[in-house]
Amino acid sequence: MSHLEGVPESDKRRFRREFLAVRNRLTTDDVRTAAEALAARALELPELAHARTVAAYVSVDTEPGTLALLDALRARGVRVLLPALMPDNDLDWGAYAGEGSLARVRHGGKMALLEPAGERLGPDAVTAADVVLLPGLAVDERGMRLGRGGGSYDRVLARLADSGAHPALVVLLYDTEVVERVPEEAHDRPVHAVVTPSGVRRFT
């Protein structure tokens, strides 16, 4: 399938604004209920059942909640890697050792993130993951993911490709964020599956 090159960045910004506006209307109860369902669906994935190392992230604000999933994976004996944002927007990684091992870090004017407080393992640590759980704002029927625009996960996906690593790429979203089409640029890479509170959809 050909890529749509030169998509105006303003299109992506407009889409991001629209999806964020919907998320911002969610209540604490909405987010908690969705997080429980999301964890249950994700834990049914065969890819996670067989994974030894999973690269994930800690949700913040009204993002689809991940903490219940992280704790369940850790209870299974899975090594969970979490990102730490670097000054150039690339991601370093650290091991998750429970909710008490997280530190709230504010990066300039951006949102505060929960990051691993322990040893940094380097940006290449993600290449050891069997599954990479990705944040996003939407995914379309081709598996193209719309991120927040910082480019951090574009770098992660490029690093995985360059290293020859082939983890399962799974984005975690709300049901309404699986759409027909999102704006796409030449460097964008599709994910393999999306997990929402109501189920799993795979992309070929």
C-alpha positions as CSV (number, residue, x, y, z in Angstrom):
1,M,0.0,0.0,0.0
2,S,1.5,3.4,-0.9
3,H,2.2,6.0,1.7
4,L,0.6,9.4,1.5
5,E,3.6,11.6,1.5
6,G,3.6,15.2,2.5
7,V,0.5,15.1,4.6
8,P,0.1,18.6,6.0
9,E,1.1,18.6,9.7
10,S,-2.0,20.8,10.3
11,D,-4.1,17.8,9.5
12,K,-2.5,15.8,12.2
13,R,-2.8,18.7,14.6
14,R,-6.5,18.9,13.9
15,F,-7.0,15.2,14.5
16,R,-5.0,15.3,17.7
17,R,-7.1,18.2,19.0
18,E,-10.3,16.4,18.3
19,F,-9.3,13.1,19.9
20,L,-7.8,14.9,23.0
21,A,-11.0,16.9,23.4
22,V,-13.0,13.7,23.7
23,R,-10.6,12.2,26.2
24,N,-10.7,15.4,28.3
25,R,-14.4,14.9,28.8
26,L,-13.9,11.5,30.4
27,T,-14.5,11.2,34.2
28,T,-12.2,9.5,36.7
29,D,-14.7,6.6,36.8
30,D,-14.7,6.4,33.0
31,V,-11.0,6.1,32.9
32,R,-10.8,3.5,35.8
33,T,-13.6,1.3,34.3
34,A,-11.9,1.4,30.8
35,A,-8.5,0.6,32.3
36,E,-9.8,-2.6,34.0
37,A,-11.4,-3.8,30.8
38,L,-8.3,-2.8,28.8
39,A,-6.0,-4.9,31.1
40,A,-8.3,-7.9,30.9
41,R,-8.4,-7.8,27.1
42,A,-4.6,-7.2,26.7
43,L,-3.8,-10.1,29.1
44,E,-5.7,-12.4,26.7
45,L,-3.2,-11.6,23.9
46,P,-1.1,-14.7,23.0
47,E,1.8,-12.4,22.4
48,L,1.7,-11.2,26.0
49,A,1.2,-14.7,27.3
50,H,4.5,-15.8,25.8
51,A,6.5,-12.6,26.4
52,R,9.5,-12.5,28.6
53,T,10.1,-8.7,28.2
54,V,7.5,-6.1,27.4
55,A,8.2,-2.4,26.7
56,A,5.2,-0.4,28.0
57,Y,4.5,3.0,29.4
58,V,2.6,4.6,32.4
59,S,-0.6,6.3,31.4
60,V,-1.2,9.8,32.6
61,D,-4.4,11.9,32.9
62,T,-7.2,10.5,30.7
63,E,-5.0,8.2,28.6
64,P,-6.2,4.6,28.5
65,G,-5.0,3.3,31.9
66,T,-2.0,0.9,32.0
67,L,-1.0,0.5,35.6
68,A,-3.3,-2.5,36.2
69,L,-1.8,-4.2,33.1
70,L,1.8,-3.4,34.2
71,D,1.2,-4.9,37.6
72,A,-0.5,-8.0,36.1
73,L,2.4,-8.5,33.7
74,R,5.0,-8.1,36.5
75,A,3.0,-10.6,38.6
76,R,3.4,-13.1,35.7
77,G,7.2,-12.7,36.0
78,V,7.4,-10.6,32.9
79,R,10.2,-8.0,32.7
80,V,8.5,-4.7,32.1
81,L,10.5,-1.8,30.6
82,L,9.2,1.8,30.9
83,P,10.4,4.9,29.1
84,A,12.1,7.9,30.4
85,L,12.0,11.0,28.1
86,M,15.4,12.4,27.2
87,P,16.0,16.1,26.3
88,D,16.1,15.3,22.6
89,N,12.7,13.5,22.8
90,D,14.2,10.1,22.4
91,L,13.4,7.5,25.0
92,D,15.7,5.8,27.6
93,W,14.3,2.8,29.5
94,G,14.2,1.4,33.0
95,A,12.7,-1.7,34.6
96,Y,9.3,-1.4,36.4
97,A,9.5,-2.6,40.0
98,G,5.9,-1.6,41.1
99,E,4.0,1.6,41.4
100,G,6.4,2.8,44.2
101,S,9.3,2.7,41.8
102,L,7.8,5.5,39.6
103,A,8.8,9.2,39.8
104,R,6.7,12.0,38.5
105,V,8.9,14.1,36.1
106,R,7.9,17.3,34.4
107,H,9.7,18.0,31.1
108,G,9.6,21.7,30.4
109,G,6.1,22.8,29.5
110,K,4.9,19.3,28.7
111,M,2.7,17.1,30.8
112,A,4.2,15.5,33.9
113,L,5.2,11.8,33.2
114,L,5.6,8.9,35.5
115,E,9.0,7.4,34.8
116,P,11.1,4.6,36.3
117,A,13.2,5.9,39.1
118,G,15.9,3.3,38.9
119,E,18.8,2.4,36.7
120,R,18.7,3.6,33.1
121,L,19.3,0.8,30.5
122,G,19.8,2.9,27.4
123,P,17.7,3.6,24.3
124,D,18.6,0.3,22.8
125,A,17.1,-1.7,25.7
126,V,13.7,-1.7,23.8
127,T,15.2,-3.9,21.1
128,A,15.1,-6.8,23.6
129,A,11.3,-6.6,24.0
130,D,9.0,-9.3,22.7
131,V,6.1,-6.9,22.7
132,V,6.0,-3.1,22.6
133,L,2.9,-1.4,24.0
134,L,2.5,2.0,22.3
135,P,0.5,5.0,23.4
136,G,-1.5,6.9,20.8
137,L,-4.6,8.9,20.1
138,A,-6.0,6.8,17.3
139,V,-5.4,4.0,14.9
140,D,-7.0,3.3,11.5
141,E,-8.1,0.2,9.7
142,R,-4.6,-0.2,8.1
143,G,-2.9,-0.1,11.6
144,M,-1.5,3.4,11.1
145,R,-1.2,5.0,14.6
146,L,-1.7,8.7,15.3
147,G,0.6,9.7,18.2
148,R,0.9,12.9,20.1
149,G,3.4,14.5,17.8
150,G,6.6,14.4,19.9
151,G,8.3,11.9,17.7
152,S,9.6,9.7,20.5
153,Y,7.9,6.5,19.4
154,D,8.8,7.2,15.7
155,R,12.4,6.9,17.0
156,V,11.6,3.8,18.9
157,L,10.0,2.1,15.8
158,A,13.0,3.2,13.6
159,R,15.4,1.8,16.2
160,L,13.6,-1.5,16.2
161,A,13.6,-1.7,12.4
162,D,17.3,-0.8,12.2
163,S,18.3,-3.4,14.8
164,G,16.4,-6.2,13.1
165,A,14.1,-6.7,16.1
166,H,10.6,-7.7,15.4
167,P,8.5,-7.4,18.5
168,A,4.7,-7.3,18.4
169,L,3.6,-3.7,18.2
170,V,0.3,-3.1,20.1
171,V,-1.4,0.2,20.6
172,L,-3.8,0.8,23.6
173,L,-6.8,3.0,22.9
174,Y,-10.5,3.7,23.7
175,D,-13.1,2.1,21.4
176,T,-14.0,5.4,19.7
177,E,-10.3,5.9,18.7
178,V,-10.3,3.1,16.1
179,V,-11.2,5.0,12.9
180,E,-11.3,4.5,9.2
181,R,-8.3,6.7,8.3
182,V,-5.7,8.9,10.1
183,P,-3.3,11.3,8.4
184,E,0.0,9.5,7.5
185,E,3.5,10.5,6.6
186,A,6.2,8.5,4.8
187,H,8.1,7.6,8.0
188,D,5.0,6.3,9.8
189,R,4.9,2.6,10.6
190,P,1.9,0.4,11.2
191,V,1.2,-1.5,14.4
192,H,0.2,-5.2,14.5
193,A,-2.9,-4.8,16.8
194,V,-5.0,-2.5,18.8
195,V,-6.5,-3.3,22.2
196,T,-9.5,-1.4,23.4
197,P,-11.8,-2.0,26.4
198,S,-14.2,-4.0,24.1
199,G,-11.7,-6.2,22.3
200,V,-8.7,-6.7,20.1
201,R,-8.3,-5.9,16.4
202,R,-5.4,-7.2,14.4
203,F,-3.9,-5.7,11.2
204,T,-2.2,-7.5,8.4
